[in-house]
């Protein structure tokens, strides 16, 4: 998935932006996913993929918030 994000990066403006991250959400059976880009001062653009089992819809945003604060 990260390799796909790398190839998609020139088109990232097509993605929805929320909480400072251009991203795409998704749900597989019982897995909440989130993949996208975070622009940081320290590391430049960071690509991420999050997959949380169970009812992780809200928790995936908690992970993004932590990443944004610490990168």
PyMOL Python script that loads the backbone (N, CA, C, O; Angstrom):
from pymol import cmd

cmd.read_pdbstr("""\
ATOM      1  N   UNK A   1       0.824  -1.192   0.000  1.00  0.00           N
ATOM      2  CA  UNK A   1       0.000   0.000   0.000  1.00  0.00           C
ATOM      3  C   UNK A   1       0.871   1.260   0.000  1.00  0.00           C
ATOM      4  O   UNK A   1       0.540   2.243  -0.662  1.00  0.00           O
ATOM      5  N   UNK A   2       1.971   1.232   0.732  1.00  0.00           N
ATOM      6  CA  UNK A   2       2.863   2.395   0.753  1.00  0.00           C
ATOM      7  C   UNK A   2       3.474   2.635  -0.628  1.00  0.00           C
ATOM      8  O   UNK A   2       3.665   3.782  -1.031  1.00  0.00           O
ATOM      9  N   UNK A   3       3.780   1.559  -1.352  1.00  0.00           N
ATOM     10  CA  UNK A   3       4.301   1.704  -2.716  1.00  0.00           C
ATOM     11  C   UNK A   3       3.269   2.390  -3.612  1.00  0.00           C
ATOM     12  O   UNK A   3       3.630   3.208  -4.458  1.00  0.00           O
ATOM     13  N   UNK A   4       1.997   2.064  -3.431  1.00  0.00           N
ATOM     14  CA  UNK A   4       0.942   2.732  -4.197  1.00  0.00           C
ATOM     15  C   UNK A   4       0.868   4.215  -3.855  1.00  0.00           C
ATOM     16  O   UNK A   4       0.680   5.053  -4.738  1.00  0.00           O
ATOM     17  N   UNK A   5       1.014   4.534  -2.580  1.00  0.00           N
ATOM     18  CA  UNK A   5       1.004   5.938  -2.175  1.00  0.00           C
ATOM     19  C   UNK A   5       2.170   6.690  -2.819  1.00  0.00           C
ATOM     20  O   UNK A   5       2.022   7.840  -3.230  1.00  0.00           O
ATOM     21  N   UNK A   6       3.304   6.047  -2.901  1.00  0.00           N
ATOM     22  CA  UNK A   6       4.465   6.674  -3.534  1.00  0.00           C
ATOM     23  C   UNK A   6       4.154   7.016  -4.994  1.00  0.00           C
ATOM     24  O   UNK A   6       4.458   8.116  -5.454  1.00  0.00           O
ATOM     25  N   UNK A   7       3.559   6.086  -5.706  1.00  0.00           N
ATOM     26  CA  UNK A   7       3.235   6.311  -7.122  1.00  0.00           C
ATOM     27  C   UNK A   7       2.092   7.302  -7.308  1.00  0.00           C
ATOM     28  O   UNK A   7       2.035   7.994  -8.325  1.00  0.00           O
ATOM     29  N   UNK A   8       1.182   7.379  -6.342  1.00  0.00           N
ATOM     30  CA  UNK A   8       0.020   8.253  -6.432  1.00  0.00           C
ATOM     31  C   UNK A   8       0.329   9.685  -6.000  1.00  0.00           C
ATOM     32  O   UNK A   8      -0.469  10.589  -6.245  1.00  0.00           O
ATOM     33  N   UNK A   9       1.467   9.898  -5.366  1.00  0.00           N
ATOM     34  CA  UNK A   9       1.773  11.202  -4.770  1.00  0.00           C
ATOM     35  C   UNK A   9       1.597  12.398  -5.707  1.00  0.00           C
ATOM     36  O   UNK A   9       1.128  13.436  -5.240  1.00  0.00           O
ATOM     37  N   UNK A  10       1.941  12.323  -6.996  1.00  0.00           N
ATOM     38  CA  UNK A  10       1.720  13.483  -7.874  1.00  0.00           C
ATOM     39  C   UNK A  10       0.235  13.870  -8.007  1.00  0.00           C
ATOM     40  O   UNK A  10      -0.083  14.975  -8.445  1.00  0.00           O
ATOM     41  N   UNK A  11      -0.657  12.966  -7.631  1.00  0.00           N
ATOM     42  CA  UNK A  11      -2.094  13.210  -7.756  1.00  0.00           C
ATOM     43  C   UNK A  11      -2.790  13.379  -6.408  1.00  0.00           C
ATOM     44  O   UNK A  11      -4.018  13.343  -6.329  1.00  0.00           O
ATOM     45  N   UNK A  12      -2.020  13.559  -5.373  1.00  0.00           N
ATOM     46  CA  UNK A  12      -2.588  13.586  -4.025  1.00  0.00           C
ATOM     47  C   UNK A  12      -3.600  14.699  -3.809  1.00  0.00           C
ATOM     48  O   UNK A  12      -4.407  14.615  -2.884  1.00  0.00           O
ATOM     49  N   UNK A  13      -3.582  15.744  -4.641  1.00  0.00           N
ATOM     50  CA  UNK A  13      -4.566  16.815  -4.501  1.00  0.00           C
ATOM     51  C   UNK A  13      -5.981  16.318  -4.792  1.00  0.00           C
ATOM     52  O   UNK A  13      -6.953  17.014  -4.498  1.00  0.00           O
ATOM     53  N   UNK A  14      -6.104  15.129  -5.365  1.00  0.00           N
ATOM     54  CA  UNK A  14      -7.424  14.539  -5.613  1.00  0.00           C
ATOM     55  C   UNK A  14      -8.034  13.943  -4.349  1.00  0.00           C
ATOM     56  O   UNK A  14      -9.232  13.661  -4.311  1.00  0.00           O
ATOM     57  N   UNK A  15      -7.222  13.750  -3.319  1.00  0.00           N
ATOM     58  CA  UNK A  15      -7.688  13.142  -2.079  1.00  0.00           C
ATOM     59  C   UNK A  15      -8.366  14.155  -1.174  1.00  0.00           C
ATOM     60  O   UNK A  15      -8.096  15.353  -1.253  1.00  0.00           O
ATOM     61  N   UNK A  16      -9.231  13.673  -0.329  1.00  0.00           N
ATOM     62  CA  UNK A  16      -9.887  14.476   0.686  1.00  0.00           C
ATOM     63  C   UNK A  16      -8.852  14.885   1.736  1.00  0.00           C
ATOM     64  O   UNK A  16      -7.933  14.123   2.036  1.00  0.00           O
ATOM     65  N   UNK A  17      -9.004  16.093   2.294  1.00  0.00           N
ATOM     66  CA  UNK A  17      -8.105  16.554   3.356  1.00  0.00           C
ATOM     67  C   UNK A  17      -8.915  16.722   4.635  1.00  0.00           C
ATOM     68  O   UNK A  17      -9.959  17.374   4.653  1.00  0.00           O
ATOM     69  N   UNK A  18      -8.402  16.115   5.705  1.00  0.00           N
ATOM     70  CA  UNK A  18      -9.028  16.214   7.026  1.00  0.00           C
ATOM     71  C   UNK A  18      -7.920  16.095   8.058  1.00  0.00           C
ATOM     72  O   UNK A  18      -7.021  15.267   7.916  1.00  0.00           O
ATOM     73  N   UNK A  19      -7.982  16.907   9.080  1.00  0.00           N
ATOM     74  CA  UNK A  19      -6.983  16.891  10.155  1.00  0.00           C
ATOM     75  C   UNK A  19      -5.563  17.029   9.614  1.00  0.00           C
ATOM     76  O   UNK A  19      -4.633  16.411  10.130  1.00  0.00           O
ATOM     77  N   UNK A  20      -5.404  17.834   8.583  1.00  0.00           N
ATOM     78  CA  UNK A  20      -4.081  18.106   8.045  1.00  0.00           C
ATOM     79  C   UNK A  20      -3.463  16.992   7.232  1.00  0.00           C
ATOM     80  O   UNK A  20      -2.256  17.004   6.991  1.00  0.00           O
ATOM     81  N   UNK A  21      -4.263  16.026   6.802  1.00  0.00           N
ATOM     82  CA  UNK A  21      -3.730  14.911   6.032  1.00  0.00           C
ATOM     83  C   UNK A  21      -4.602  14.638   4.808  1.00  0.00           C
ATOM     84  O   UNK A  21      -5.825  14.534   4.907  1.00  0.00           O
ATOM     85  N   UNK A  22      -3.952  14.526   3.662  1.00  0.00           N
ATOM     86  CA  UNK A  22      -4.647  14.086   2.445  1.00  0.00           C
ATOM     87  C   UNK A  22      -4.733  12.568   2.530  1.00  0.00           C
ATOM     88  O   UNK A  22      -3.713  11.903   2.713  1.00  0.00           O
ATOM     89  N   UNK A  23      -5.931  12.011   2.400  1.00  0.00           N
ATOM     90  CA  UNK A  23      -6.088  10.591   2.725  1.00  0.00           C
ATOM     91  C   UNK A  23      -7.239   9.929   1.983  1.00  0.00           C
ATOM     92  O   UNK A  23      -8.044  10.584   1.322  1.00  0.00           O
ATOM     93  N   UNK A  24      -7.289   8.614   2.113  1.00  0.00           N
ATOM     94  CA  UNK A  24      -8.402   7.783   1.651  1.00  0.00           C
ATOM     95  C   UNK A  24      -8.732   6.815   2.766  1.00  0.00           C
ATOM     96  O   UNK A  24      -7.848   6.133   3.285  1.00  0.00           O
ATOM     97  N   UNK A  25      -9.988   6.752   3.132  1.00  0.00           N
ATOM     98  CA  UNK A  25     -10.437   5.803   4.150  1.00  0.00           C
ATOM     99  C   UNK A  25     -10.952   4.548   3.469  1.00  0.00           C
ATOM    100  O   UNK A  25     -11.196   4.535   2.262  1.00  0.00           O
ATOM    101  N   UNK A  26     -11.114   3.506   4.249  1.00  0.00           N
ATOM    102  CA  UNK A  26     -11.683   2.280   3.718  1.00  0.00           C
ATOM    103  C   UNK A  26     -12.029   1.332   4.842  1.00  0.00           C
ATOM    104  O   UNK A  26     -11.512   1.440   5.954  1.00  0.00           O
ATOM    105  N   UNK A  27     -12.902   0.411   4.536  1.00  0.00           N
ATOM    106  CA  UNK A  27     -13.270  -0.602   5.507  1.00  0.00           C
ATOM    107  C   UNK A  27     -13.302  -1.948   4.811  1.00  0.00           C
ATOM    108  O   UNK A  27     -14.017  -2.143   3.828  1.00  0.00           O
ATOM    109  N   UNK A  28     -12.527  -2.860   5.331  1.00  0.00           N
ATOM    110  CA  UNK A  28     -12.601  -4.244   4.915  1.00  0.00           C
ATOM    111  C   UNK A  28     -13.419  -4.939   5.996  1.00  0.00           C
ATOM    112  O   UNK A  28     -13.734  -4.310   7.006  1.00  0.00           O
ATOM    113  N   UNK A  29     -13.769  -6.179   5.829  1.00  0.00           N
ATOM    114  CA  UNK A  29     -14.543  -6.851   6.881  1.00  0.00           C
ATOM    115  C   UNK A  29     -13.813  -6.727   8.205  1.00  0.00           C
ATOM    116  O   UNK A  29     -12.739  -7.300   8.390  1.00  0.00           O
ATOM    117  N   UNK A  30     -14.397  -5.981   9.117  1.00  0.00           N
ATOM    118  CA  UNK A  30     -13.906  -5.828  10.486  1.00  0.00           C
ATOM    119  C   UNK A  30     -12.527  -5.171  10.587  1.00  0.00           C
ATOM    120  O   UNK A  30     -11.857  -5.319  11.609  1.00  0.00           O
ATOM    121  N   UNK A  31     -12.089  -4.449   9.551  1.00  0.00           N
ATOM    122  CA  UNK A  31     -10.829  -3.717   9.617  1.00  0.00           C
ATOM    123  C   UNK A  31     -11.060  -2.310   9.069  1.00  0.00           C
ATOM    124  O   UNK A  31     -11.532  -2.138   7.945  1.00  0.00           O
ATOM    125  N   UNK A  32     -10.721  -1.305   9.881  1.00  0.00           N
ATOM    126  CA  UNK A  32     -10.813   0.087   9.452  1.00  0.00           C
ATOM    127  C   UNK A  32      -9.443   0.517   8.950  1.00  0.00           C
ATOM    128  O   UNK A  32      -8.440   0.334   9.640  1.00  0.00           O
ATOM    129  N   UNK A  33      -9.399   1.087   7.749  1.00  0.00           N
ATOM    130  CA  UNK A  33      -8.120   1.472   7.159  1.00  0.00           C
ATOM    131  C   UNK A  33      -8.093   2.961   6.849  1.00  0.00           C
ATOM    132  O   UNK A  33      -9.127   3.608   6.682  1.00  0.00           O
ATOM    133  N   UNK A  34      -6.888   3.470   6.779  1.00  0.00           N
ATOM    134  CA  UNK A  34      -6.663   4.870   6.434  1.00  0.00           C
ATOM    135  C   UNK A  34      -5.270   4.953   5.843  1.00  0.00           C
ATOM    136  O   UNK A  34      -4.315   4.459   6.441  1.00  0.00           O
ATOM    137  N   UNK A  35      -5.140   5.566   4.682  1.00  0.00           N
ATOM    138  CA  UNK A  35      -3.841   5.708   4.029  1.00  0.00           C
ATOM    139  C   UNK A  35      -3.749   7.107   3.460  1.00  0.00           C
ATOM    140  O   UNK A  35      -4.729   7.649   2.949  1.00  0.00           O
ATOM    141  N   UNK A  36      -2.550   7.694   3.552  1.00  0.00           N
ATOM    142  CA  UNK A  36      -2.413   9.038   3.022  1.00  0.00           C
ATOM    143  C   UNK A  36      -1.060   9.650   3.276  1.00  0.00           C
ATOM    144  O   UNK A  36      -0.050   8.961   3.417  1.00  0.00           O
ATOM    145  N   UNK A  37      -1.069  10.975   3.330  1.00  0.00           N
ATOM    146  CA  UNK A  37       0.153  11.762   3.417  1.00  0.00           C
ATOM    147  C   UNK A  37       0.023  12.787   4.534  1.00  0.00           C
ATOM    148  O   UNK A  37      -1.030  13.400   4.713  1.00  0.00           O
ATOM    149  N   UNK A  38       1.105  12.965   5.281  1.00  0.00           N
ATOM    150  CA  UNK A  38       1.201  14.032   6.273  1.00  0.00           C
ATOM    151  C   UNK A  38       2.416  14.866   5.893  1.00  0.00           C
ATOM    152  O   UNK A  38       3.512  14.329   5.735  1.00  0.00           O
ATOM    153  N   UNK A  39       2.231  16.170   5.747  1.00  0.00           N
ATOM    154  CA  UNK A  39       3.355  17.064   5.478  1.00  0.00           C
ATOM    155  C   UNK A  39       3.928  17.528   6.812  1.00  0.00           C
ATOM    156  O   UNK A  39       3.214  18.096   7.639  1.00  0.00           O
ATOM    157  N   UNK A  40       5.208  17.286   7.013  1.00  0.00           N
ATOM    158  CA  UNK A  40       5.868  17.662   8.263  1.00  0.00           C
ATOM    159  C   UNK A  40       7.027  18.607   7.969  1.00  0.00           C
ATOM    160  O   UNK A  40       7.615  18.569   6.888  1.00  0.00           O
ATOM    161  N   UNK A  41       7.345  19.452   8.942  1.00  0.00           N
ATOM    162  CA  UNK A  41       8.489  20.360   8.796  1.00  0.00           C
ATOM    163  C   UNK A  41       9.797  19.584   8.887  1.00  0.00           C
ATOM    164  O   UNK A  41      10.764  19.902   8.194  1.00  0.00           O
ATOM    165  N   UNK A  42       9.823  18.592   9.719  1.00  0.00           N
ATOM    166  CA  UNK A  42      11.053  17.862  10.008  1.00  0.00           C
ATOM    167  C   UNK A  42      11.394  16.791   8.966  1.00  0.00           C
ATOM    168  O   UNK A  42      12.563  16.608   8.627  1.00  0.00           O
ATOM    169  N   UNK A  43      10.379  16.085   8.458  1.00  0.00           N
ATOM    170  CA  UNK A  43      10.616  14.941   7.578  1.00  0.00           C
ATOM    171  C   UNK A  43      10.048  15.110   6.172  1.00  0.00           C
ATOM    172  O   UNK A  43      10.130  14.187   5.362  1.00  0.00           O
ATOM    173  N   UNK A  44       9.479  16.264   5.872  1.00  0.00           N
ATOM    174  CA  UNK A  44       8.838  16.450   4.569  1.00  0.00           C
ATOM    175  C   UNK A  44       7.529  15.678   4.516  1.00  0.00           C
ATOM    176  O   UNK A  44       6.833  15.559   5.524  1.00  0.00           O
ATOM    177  N   UNK A  45       7.195  15.158   3.353  1.00  0.00           N
ATOM    178  CA  UNK A  45       5.965  14.390   3.203  1.00  0.00           C
ATOM    179  C   UNK A  45       6.182  12.969   3.713  1.00  0.00           C
ATOM    180  O   UNK A  45       7.119  12.280   3.308  1.00  0.00           O
ATOM    181  N   UNK A  46       5.301  12.552   4.606  1.00  0.00           N
ATOM    182  CA  UNK A  46       5.361  11.202   5.177  1.00  0.00           C
ATOM    183  C   UNK A  46       4.140  10.437   4.695  1.00  0.00           C
ATOM    184  O   UNK A  46       3.009  10.903   4.837  1.00  0.00           O
ATOM    185  N   UNK A  47       4.369   9.267   4.127  1.00  0.00           N
ATOM    186  CA  UNK A  47       3.274   8.391   3.700  1.00  0.00           C
ATOM    187  C   UNK A  47       2.955   7.438   4.845  1.00  0.00           C
ATOM    188  O   UNK A  47       3.857   6.971   5.540  1.00  0.00           O
ATOM    189  N   UNK A  48       1.667   7.149   5.042  1.00  0.00           N
ATOM    190  CA  UNK A  48       1.287   6.232   6.120  1.00  0.00           C
ATOM    191  C   UNK A  48       0.133   5.338   5.696  1.00  0.00           C
ATOM    192  O   UNK A  48      -0.673   5.696   4.837  1.00  0.00           O
ATOM    193  N   UNK A  49       0.072   4.178   6.312  1.00  0.00           N
ATOM    194  CA  UNK A  49      -1.029   3.233   6.135  1.00  0.00           C
ATOM    195  C   UNK A  49      -1.384   2.715   7.517  1.00  0.00           C
ATOM    196  O   UNK A  49      -0.515   2.243   8.251  1.00  0.00           O
ATOM    197  N   UNK A  50      -2.658   2.803   7.872  1.00  0.00           N
ATOM    198  CA  UNK A  50      -3.137   2.338   9.165  1.00  0.00           C
ATOM    199  C   UNK A  50      -4.254   1.328   8.919  1.00  0.00           C
ATOM    200  O   UNK A  50      -5.165   1.591   8.134  1.00  0.00           O
ATOM    201  N   UNK A  51      -4.190   0.192   9.573  1.00  0.00           N
ATOM    202  CA  UNK A  51      -5.249  -0.825   9.496  1.00  0.00           C
ATOM    203  C   UNK A  51      -5.499  -1.310  10.925  1.00  0.00           C
ATOM    204  O   UNK A  51      -4.617  -1.890  11.558  1.00  0.00           O
ATOM    205  N   UNK A  52      -6.705  -1.067  11.419  1.00  0.00           N
ATOM    206  CA  UNK A  52      -7.042  -1.413  12.798  1.00  0.00           C
ATOM    207  C   UNK A  52      -8.209  -2.392  12.793  1.00  0.00           C
ATOM    208  O   UNK A  52      -9.258  -2.107  12.217  1.00  0.00           O
ATOM    209  N   UNK A  53      -8.031  -3.543  13.432  1.00  0.00           N
ATOM    210  CA  UNK A  53      -9.122  -4.522  13.481  1.00  0.00           C
ATOM    211  C   UNK A  53     -10.243  -4.055  14.407  1.00  0.00           C
ATOM    212  O   UNK A  53     -10.037  -3.240  15.306  1.00  0.00           O
ATOM    213  N   UNK A  54     -11.416  -4.587  14.161  1.00  0.00           N
ATOM    214  CA  UNK A  54     -12.559  -4.261  15.000  1.00  0.00           C
ATOM    215  C   UNK A  54     -13.135  -2.907  14.642  1.00  0.00           C
ATOM    216  O   UNK A  54     -13.058  -2.472  13.493  1.00  0.00           O
ATOM    217  N   UNK A  55     -13.705  -2.250  15.622  1.00  0.00           N
ATOM    218  CA  UNK A  55     -14.329  -0.938  15.415  1.00  0.00           C
ATOM    219  C   UNK A  55     -13.328   0.182  15.500  1.00  0.00           C
ATOM    220  O   UNK A  55     -13.470   1.071  16.339  1.00  0.00           O
ATOM    221  N   UNK A  56     -12.319   0.164  14.654  1.00  0.00           N
ATOM    222  CA  UNK A  56     -11.232   1.121  14.742  1.00  0.00           C
ATOM    223  C   UNK A  56     -11.429   2.409  13.980  1.00  0.00           C
ATOM    224  O   UNK A  56     -10.457   3.119  13.720  1.00  0.00           O
ATOM    225  N   UNK A  57     -12.657   2.736  13.614  1.00  0.00           N
ATOM    226  CA  UNK A  57     -12.895   3.923  12.800  1.00  0.00           C
ATOM    227  C   UNK A  57     -12.412   5.195  13.496  1.00  0.00           C
ATOM    228  O   UNK A  57     -11.738   6.011  12.867  1.00  0.00           O
ATOM    229  N   UNK A  58     -12.730   5.381  14.742  1.00  0.00           N
ATOM    230  CA  UNK A  58     -12.273   6.569  15.477  1.00  0.00           C
ATOM    231  C   UNK A  58     -10.808   6.442  15.875  1.00  0.00           C
ATOM    232  O   UNK A  58     -10.077   7.433  15.863  1.00  0.00           O
ATOM    233  N   UNK A  59     -10.373   5.241  16.226  1.00  0.00           N
ATOM    234  CA  UNK A  59      -8.987   5.044  16.673  1.00  0.00           C
ATOM    235  C   UNK A  59      -7.981   5.342  15.579  1.00  0.00           C
ATOM    236  O   UNK A  59      -6.876   5.794  15.880  1.00  0.00           O
ATOM    237  N   UNK A  60      -8.321   5.105  14.322  1.00  0.00           N
ATOM    238  CA  UNK A  60      -7.369   5.391  13.245  1.00  0.00           C
ATOM    239  C   UNK A  60      -7.047   6.879  13.200  1.00  0.00           C
ATOM    240  O   UNK A  60      -5.921   7.260  12.877  1.00  0.00           O
ATOM    241  N   UNK A  61      -8.029   7.727  13.524  1.00  0.00           N
ATOM    242  CA  UNK A  61      -7.759   9.169  13.561  1.00  0.00           C
ATOM    243  C   UNK A  61      -6.896   9.532  14.761  1.00  0.00           C
ATOM    244  O   UNK A  61      -6.110  10.477  14.693  1.00  0.00           O
ATOM    245  N   UNK A  62      -7.030   8.799  15.848  1.00  0.00           N
ATOM    246  CA  UNK A  62      -6.143   9.023  16.993  1.00  0.00           C
ATOM    247  C   UNK A  62      -4.698   8.752  16.602  1.00  0.00           C
ATOM    248  O   UNK A  62      -3.796   9.483  17.009  1.00  0.00           O
ATOM    249  N   UNK A  63      -4.477   7.715  15.820  1.00  0.00           N
ATOM    250  CA  UNK A  63      -3.125   7.382  15.356  1.00  0.00           C
ATOM    251  C   UNK A  63      -2.594   8.507  14.464  1.00  0.00           C
ATOM    252  O   UNK A  63      -1.436   8.900  14.601  1.00  0.00           O
ATOM    253  N   UNK A  64      -3.411   9.024  13.564  1.00  0.00           N
ATOM    254  CA  UNK A  64      -2.995  10.126  12.689  1.00  0.00           C
ATOM    255  C   UNK A  64      -2.631  11.351  13.524  1.00  0.00           C
ATOM    256  O   UNK A  64      -1.630  12.011  13.245  1.00  0.00           O
ATOM    257  N   UNK A  65      -3.428  11.661  14.540  1.00  0.00           N
ATOM    258  CA  UNK A  65      -3.134  12.806  15.406  1.00  0.00           C
ATOM    259  C   UNK A  65      -1.786  12.635  16.102  1.00  0.00           C
ATOM    260  O   UNK A  65      -1.013  13.589  16.189  1.00  0.00           O
ATOM    261  N   UNK A  66      -1.496  11.439  16.595  1.00  0.00           N
ATOM    262  CA  UNK A  66      -0.213  11.180  17.245  1.00  0.00           C
ATOM    263  C   UNK A  66       0.935  11.314  16.240  1.00  0.00           C
ATOM    264  O   UNK A  66       1.956  11.930  16.546  1.00  0.00           O
ATOM    265  N   UNK A  67       0.775  10.749  15.058  1.00  0.00           N
ATOM    266  CA  UNK A  67       1.803  10.877  14.031  1.00  0.00           C
ATOM    267  C   UNK A  67       2.062  12.342  13.692  1.00  0.00           C
ATOM    268  O   UNK A  67       3.214  12.765  13.594  1.00  0.00           O
ATOM    269  N   UNK A  68       1.003  13.106  13.517  1.00  0.00           N
ATOM    270  CA  UNK A  68       1.143  14.525  13.158  1.00  0.00           C
ATOM    271  C   UNK A  68       1.888  15.309  14.218  1.00  0.00           C
ATOM    272  O   UNK A  68       2.698  16.179  13.898  1.00  0.00           O
ATOM    273  N   UNK A  69       1.622  15.010  15.469  1.00  0.00           N
ATOM    274  CA  UNK A  69       2.283  15.732  16.570  1.00  0.00           C
ATOM    275  C   UNK A  69       3.741  15.368  16.724  1.00  0.00           C
ATOM    276  O   UNK A  69       4.539  16.212  17.130  1.00  0.00           O
ATOM    277  N   UNK A  70       4.119  14.128  16.412  1.00  0.00           N
ATOM    278  CA  UNK A  70       5.456  13.661  16.727  1.00  0.00           C
ATOM    279  C   UNK A  70       6.404  13.559  15.528  1.00  0.00           C
ATOM    280  O   UNK A  70       7.572  13.212  15.702  1.00  0.00           O
ATOM    281  N   UNK A  71       5.936  13.845  14.349  1.00  0.00           N
ATOM    282  CA  UNK A  71       6.827  13.783  13.176  1.00  0.00           C
ATOM    283  C   UNK A  71       7.339  15.155  12.808  1.00  0.00           C
ATOM    284  O   UNK A  71       8.099  15.293  11.849  1.00  0.00           O
TER     285      UNK A  71
END
""", "prot")
cmd.dss("prot")
cmd.show_as("cartoon", "prot")
cmd.util.cbc("prot")
cmd.orient("prot")
